[in-house]
């Protein structure tokens, strides 16, 4: 499985923080009404999610510079993240 391609950005729709790619909502700030996360926490979560595709691409590049055993672990994690079968 591949993630939605394109620039992921933080936006606000009807007072809720959302991560969007074009007109598609990738994630929203749904939370338990009994727990009230701070605005700062919601913003940080949205920013982290929005930057995930870019971080994934950078991690792929960085993995090429790692020692073999570490690179193998990182590439396995990337494969799992992308929904690919685990390397054996």
Order of alpha helices (4+ residues) and beta strands (2+ residues): beta-beta-beta-alpha-alpha
